[in-house]
Amino acid sequence: MKKFLISCLLLLTSYFVFAQTETIKCYPTNWWTGMKWNKVQIMVHGKNIGGTGRRFVFTNYPGIKVINTEATENPNYLFVNIEINKLATPGNVIFKINNLDLPIGQFDFELKARRQGNGSSYAQGVTSKDFIYLLMPDRFSNGDPSNDKFSGLRDTVVDRSNSLLRHGGDIKGIVNHLDYLKDLGVTTLWLTPVVENDMPAEQEPPGPVSGYHGYWITDHYTVDKRFGGNDEYKEMVTTVHKKGLKVIQDAVYNHVGIEHWFVKDPPMKDWINQWPYYQGTHHREEVFIDPYASEIDKKIMTDGWFVPHLPDLNLRNPYVANYIIQNTIWATEEFGIDGWRVDTYKYNDEKFLVNINKVLADEFPKLTGFGEVTSNSVAASAYFTKNNIITPIKHTIAGVTDFQVCYAMLAGMNEKFGWTNGVNKLYMTLSQDLLYKDPNYNCIFLDNHDMDRVLTVIGEDFDKFKMGINWLLTLRGIPQLYYGTEILMKNSKNPSDGQVRLDFPGGWPGDKENKFTAVGRTEKENDAFNYVRTLAQFRKKSSAIKTGKLMQYIPQNGLYVYFRYDKNQTVMVITNSGEKKMDVNMDRFKQRTDGFTKMKNIFTDKITALKDFSMDAKESGVYGLIK
């Protein structure tokens, strides 16, 4: 009888171990040998895994040491701190969880070998040598209609007739058009987030809106299967690199979707920033540079929620901070990406930002990133990156999204010239670059997925379009083009963001028009495409534009002239933003033109003498100077 009871107990114990093993998950899902971040905090999640009584986690895997195990107020979690030393080799690590020597469960943790070529084949960073193409996977191209929807997810609607819902674009669709992007002169792809957004459609003023854009994250370690999943994304990055291009991944540190599994079952109460009532952020970044700011205004800025369905992460909590830092390292190494664009950058805890940037720089020396900072001043933009300002906290990300230059370029195209209006805004904005350590790492743009499309903003004026493209691709910084701008896609955000996120024509089977091909574009669309391509391809070979210096001259009556130059090349960019024909007196620019006798129009290849000439209203040009 005693032997029978012991046998039953062992059988029940074995069953319990098996059942727990089937439901235990760990984050990160794996790690690598040879990483500088070799002390990894594994968050183990499973029903009653922390339970009552002390838990012991151990492994016999050579080179892996369990430092300690930490339980939390939620019994469904354990935090296991491990150290991976130099003796560790790639393989499958089995961690066993015991309580007073009674087996509770186990979980597997894969240890991989690091990728080869950090800083050459991946984690290359993005610099002023690059030309970024921003696209939304759901709206660019549908290469695999079979993954459009899955019954197990909260949102199963695919409706291309509704700009607020999913349309079915995916990773394979992007791969199918890499040659198009390379021909355009693009060097880097920036995809809006591809990780899982298992959220229902949220009710917003325009109507139910799905998470097609990717910013409502529900699992940081899973690429949304409606885009193709982890393996397909990894293959895409490899293919992109083989084409000589790069990939930027879009990160969100600040918040997650309300259906995220760790929001539904939080490890601890302060995992999310808590308020006695709903508190939204006020979006005023001035609190960080205002010497008179109140503490409550600062707190609301960082701890206030973006919207009710996006819980705000408490990045002061060291467990939360570790989770996000490790996930960012993990995604860089796992997928082999080259850089990060960080969404809602200015809303994050500042000390966390400084820390994560240092960790990434230590692990991936050439990796760069830029933070989304929608600012109301150059000073505020500069504050959030490496700067020359005396501040209590020194931010360390390479660059920011340069909204101030964007607004100034739009003003230069649209506003009537004045003392502080029109192109003078662009001149004045650039004159404040002394606040930045290196403004060449700022991402400059004419529009993006959160703005009215530039073609609509400029009243569909093709002369203004060329003016803006000239500035975008020749000014300092890293230029970013929003998908479809090169084929004159237009629209405003009225009545919703969906109107500026329409499908790229030709990206779906059965589309009546295919704008990926010259034959599918109208004459005007081909003119626009060829204009962007000509300047982008010229930029690829231009050392002066990519890494040279900038000298600008005070605009006169709407005439704005600047030069990009180095010891090998000088490029002149000249714009008559005024309403009448202007004479250009070249004597004024002798400092930069001495020694040159001719100028070559980079669009027509026409060479003319470097002497006084006239420019029509709204005419602009880019010229290479010849001795």
Secondary structure, 3 states (H helix, E strand, C coil): CHHHHHHHHHHHHHHHHHHHHHHCEEECCEEECCCCCCEEEEEEECCCCCCCCCCEEECCCCCEEEEEEEECCCCCEEEEEEEECCCCCCEEEEEEEEECCEEEEEEEEEEECCCCCECCCECCCCCCCCCEEEECHHHHCCCCHHHCCCCCCCCCCECCCCCCCECCCCHHHHHCCHHHHHHHCCCEEEECCCEECCCCCEEECCEEECCCCCCCCCEEEEECCCCCHHHHHHHHHHHHHHCCCEEEEEEECCECCCCCHHHHCCCCHHHECCCCCCCECCCCHHHHCCCCCCHHHHHHHHHCECCCCCCEECCCCHHHHHHHHHHHHHHHHHHCCCEEEEECHHHCCHHHHHHHHHHHHHHCCCCEEEECCCCCCHHHHHHCCCECCCCCCCCCCCEEECHHHHHHHHHHHHCCCCCCCCHHHHHHHHCCHHHECCHHHCEEECCCCCCCCHHHHCCCCHHHHHHHHHHHHHCCCEEEEECCHHHCCCCCCCCCHHHHCCCCCCCCCCCCCCCCCHHHCCHHHHHHHHHHHHHHHHHHHCHHHHHCEEEEEEEECCEEEEEEECCCCEEEEEEECCCCCEEECHHHHHHHHCCCCEEEECCCCCEEECCCEEECCCCEEEEEEEC
